């Protein structure tokens, strides 16, 4: 079963998947960064897997990269805002200039989304070639 492409989803679902969920996951990471480094990294890994899988909802790596840029940026900003609101001491280094973290998460999002989009495209092409051979 092929995933529904992001562009074919209703606008509210696009907003939820492309904006709200990365913001919620980022906010959770922002709270956890002041509580436990292990919990923070666990949420970061879940976010990375989500960014990779989100790429599959796009035609190719370029579409996945665009989605990763937005999702990663939203995740990073939400993380920083939630951490600032929580007012806790970070258990993981946020760097010497924490706002740069949002840029880093956006770049990581680009790479993960592009990889997912590219692999998804290769799988669809492989299925198409297999279907051509069987007919």
N, C-alpha and C positions, 0 to 999 in steps of 0.2 A: 504494500500500500504506500503510495507516494504522499508526502505531506502536502497540505494545502499551501500554495504560495502565499506569502505575506500580502502581496498586492491584491490577491483575490479575496482576502478576508474583509469583513465589514469594518468600517472606520473605527467604531468603538473597540473592536477586538484588536485592531492595529495599535490603538492608543494604549490599551491594557498590556499587550505583549511587548510593545516597543518602548514604552515609557514608564507605565505604572509599576510593572514587575521589576525592572532594573532599579527603580527608585526605592521600592520596598526592600529588595535584597541589599542594596547599598546602605540603606538606613539601618538595617539589622547588623550589617558588618560594622557600621560606624559606632553602634552601641557596643558591640562585642569587642571592638578593638581596645576598649578601656576596661574590659572584664577579663578576657582570656585570650592569649595569643592562639591557642589551639582552636578555640571556637571561631575566632576571626578567620584563621586560615581554612577551616572547614567550609565556612560560608563563601570565602573567596574561590575555593575549588568548585563548589556548586555553581557559583556565578560563571566561572570560566567554562564549565561544561555546558551551561545554558547558552552562553555566547556562541560556542561552537555549534551546538544543535540548532540555534536560531538561524545560522547560515544556511542550513538545509532548506529553509523556507524561501530561498531566493534562487533565481535562475542560474546564477553563477557566483564566482568569487567576488566580483565587483559589487553586486547587490548585497552579499553577505558582509563585505567590508563596510559599506555604508551603514548597514544596520548595526554592526559592531561599534562603529564610531559613535553613533548616537547612544546606544545602550551602555557602552563602556563609559562614556562621558557622564551620562545621567547617574550611573552607579557610583562613579567617583565623587561627583558633587554631593549626592545624597549621603554618602559615607562621611564626607567631611562636615556637612551640615549637622547630621545626627550626632557625630562625635562632639562637635562644638556645643550643641544643645545639652548633651549628656554631661559635659564638663569634667570628664574623667581623664586620668593620665593614661596615655596610650601604652599598651603593653607591647606593641609592635611599632617600629620606627615608621613615621609618616614622612620622613625626609626632613631636610633642613628648611625647605619651603613647601609646606603641606599642600598648597593649591596646585602644585605641580603633579600631585598624585592623580588628579582628575585627568590631566593630559596623558599620564602613563596608562591609566585604566582605559582611556579612549584608544590609545595605540594598541594595547593588548587586545581590546575588543575588535579592532580592525583586523588584526592578524587571525584571531580565532574565528570571527565571522567569515572572513575570506576563505579560510581553510575549510570550514563547514560548507560554504557555498560551492567551492570547487569540487569537493568530494561528492556532494549531492549531485552536481552536474555530471560528474563522471559516472555515477551510479545510474542516472537517468539515461545517459548515452549508451551505457552497457546494456541496459534493459531494452532500449530501442533496437540495438544491433541484434540482440538475442531474439527479439520478436520478429525482425526482418528475416533472420535465418530460418525460423520455424515455419514461416509461411511460404 
